[in-house]
Amino acid sequence: MRLQSVSISAVFLTLLMACTPAKKEEATETTAEETTPVAQPTAMATMNSASGSTASGTASFTQTGDRTVRMSIQMTGLTPGEHALHLHEKGDCSAPDATSAGGHWNPGGMQHGKRGVDEYHAGDVINLIADADGNVSWSEEIEGWSIGGDESTNILNKGVIVHEKVDDFVTQPTGAAGGRIACGVILPQ
């Protein structure tokens, strides 16, 4: 009788398990947002000669953080040596000497200076160094900029200016950088 009761219990358990729905594994769905990296905003400026120079090239911009943009510039036709690079307040390169781009972009009303040291304009960037053939290729992340963000950080529709001379980072408000030899307008891509 004991054997029969064990057999009946085994049959009962088998039937019970067959009638009980199997526990489903929880599906782990991934959305396109989770698997596809979010495209970062980008912009570009075509650098055209100004003031009778032969300088030309491109400047590209990629948002890499909340208020950080990687700027890359490639230029040819420069005189060998250092040339100041600034963002100017207006995206207008229509004047032959690029003065239509206005002054340095300075939404914070700061003194001109060297980026990262004391006060500086939002548009104060760096001195580029052209090689013996007049070429330059430079790239760096710039903090305090955005592509399409708040007006105090947004670089869209600003002028990119390469100057004939070095920026001394002292002389107000231009750094004694001389004439404007290349100009481009930052446009979204």
C-alpha positions in Angstrom: 0.0 0.0 0.0 2.9 2.3 0.7 4.3 1.7 -2.8 1.0 2.5 -4.4 0.7 5.8 -2.4 4.2 6.9 -3.5 3.2 6.1 -7.1 0.0 8.1 -6.9 1.9 11.0 -5.3 4.4 10.9 -8.2 1.7 10.9 -10.8 -0.1 13.7 -9.0 3.1 15.8 -8.9 3.7 15.1 -12.6 0.2 16.2 -13.5 0.5 19.3 -11.3 3.7 20.3 -13.0 2.3 19.7 -16.4 -0.7 21.9 -15.6 1.3 24.7 -14.0 2.6 27.2 -16.6 6.3 27.3 -16.8 7.9 30.4 -15.2 8.8 32.6 -18.1 12.2 34.1 -18.1 11.9 37.8 -18.0 12.7 39.2 -21.5 15.4 41.8 -21.6 14.5 44.0 -24.4 17.0 46.6 -25.5 15.9 49.6 -27.3 17.6 51.4 -30.1 18.6 54.1 -27.7 20.4 51.7 -25.5 22.4 50.0 -28.2 23.0 52.9 -30.7 25.2 55.6 -29.5 23.5 59.0 -29.6 24.9 61.1 -32.4 26.7 64.1 -31.1 26.0 67.5 -32.8 28.6 68.5 -35.3 29.4 71.7 -37.2 31.9 72.9 -39.8 33.4 76.1 -41.1 35.1 76.4 -44.5 38.0 78.7 -44.1 38.5 81.1 -46.9 41.3 83.6 -47.5 41.0 87.2 -46.4 43.2 90.3 -46.6 44.8 89.0 -49.8 46.3 85.9 -48.2 46.4 82.4 -49.7 45.2 80.7 -46.5 42.4 78.2 -46.7 41.1 75.0 -45.0 38.4 73.6 -42.8 37.5 73.7 -39.1 35.3 71.0 -37.7 33.5 70.8 -34.4 32.0 67.8 -32.5 30.1 68.1 -29.2 31.9 65.7 -26.8 30.3 66.6 -23.5 27.7 68.9 -22.0 29.8 72.0 -22.5 32.7 70.6 -24.3 33.4 70.7 -28.1 36.4 69.1 -30.0 37.6 71.7 -32.5 39.9 70.5 -35.4 41.4 72.7 -38.0 43.5 72.0 -41.1 44.9 74.9 -43.0 47.3 75.5 -45.9 48.7 78.6 -47.5 49.8 80.2 -44.2 53.2 81.9 -43.7 55.4 79.6 -41.5 55.1 80.4 -37.8 52.5 81.3 -35.3 49.0 82.6 -36.0 46.3 83.5 -33.5 43.0 81.5 -33.7 39.8 83.1 -32.4 36.1 82.7 -32.6 34.5 86.0 -33.5 31.0 87.2 -32.6 29.5 87.2 -36.1 29.3 84.5 -38.7 30.0 87.0 -41.5 33.1 86.8 -43.7 31.8 89.1 -46.4 34.3 91.9 -45.9 37.6 91.4 -47.9 39.5 91.8 -44.6 36.9 89.8 -42.6 36.2 92.7 -40.3 32.5 91.9 -40.9 33.0 89.0 -38.3 33.1 91.6 -35.5 35.2 91.3 -32.4 36.1 88.3 -30.4 33.1 86.3 -29.2 32.8 87.4 -25.5 29.4 86.7 -24.0 30.8 86.8 -20.5 32.2 90.3 -20.9 35.7 89.1 -19.9 39.2 90.6 -20.6 41.2 89.0 -23.5 43.7 86.4 -22.3 45.0 82.9 -22.6 42.3 80.2 -22.5 42.4 78.5 -19.1 44.5 81.2 -17.4 42.6 83.9 -15.4 40.2 85.8 -17.7 39.7 85.2 -21.4 37.1 85.6 -24.0 35.0 82.6 -24.9 36.4 83.0 -28.4 40.1 83.0 -27.4 41.5 79.7 -28.6 45.2 79.2 -29.3 48.2 80.1 -31.4 48.4 77.7 -34.3 51.9 76.9 -35.6 52.2 76.6 -39.4 55.1 74.4 -40.6 57.7 75.5 -43.1 55.3 74.8 -46.0 52.5 76.9 -44.4 50.4 73.9 -43.2 48.8 73.3 -39.9 46.7 70.5 -38.4 45.4 71.0 -34.8 42.7 69.5 -32.7 41.7 70.0 -29.0 38.7 69.8 -26.7 37.4 73.2 -25.7 35.5 73.5 -22.5 32.7 76.1 -22.2 31.4 75.6 -25.8 28.3 73.9 -27.2 26.8 73.2 -30.6 23.3 74.6 -30.5 23.1 75.0 -26.7 22.6 78.1 -24.6 23.6 81.3 -26.3 26.4 81.9 -23.8 28.1 78.7 -25.0 26.6 78.1 -28.5 29.3 78.4 -31.2 27.0 78.1 -34.2 27.0 81.1 -36.6 30.2 82.5 -35.1 33.2 83.4 -37.2 36.4 81.4 -37.1 39.4 83.8 -37.7 43.0 83.0 -38.3 45.2 86.1 -37.8 48.5 87.1 -39.5 50.4 87.3 -36.2 50.7 85.6 -32.8 48.3 86.4 -30.0 50.3 87.8 -27.1 47.4 87.0 -24.7 47.9 90.4 -23.0 47.0 93.3 -25.4 43.3 94.3 -25.0 41.0 93.4 -26.7 42.8 91.5 -29.5 46.1 90.2 -28.3 47.9 92.3 -31.0 47.2 89.4 -33.4 47.2 91.6 -36.5 45.1 91.3 -39.6 42.6 88.5 -40.4 44.0 86.2 -43.0 41.3 83.5 -43.0 37.6 83.5 -42.1 34.9 80.8 -41.9 31.4 80.6 -40.5 30.4 77.8 -38.1 27.4 76.0 -39.5 25.6 72.9 -38.3 26.0 69.6 -40.2 
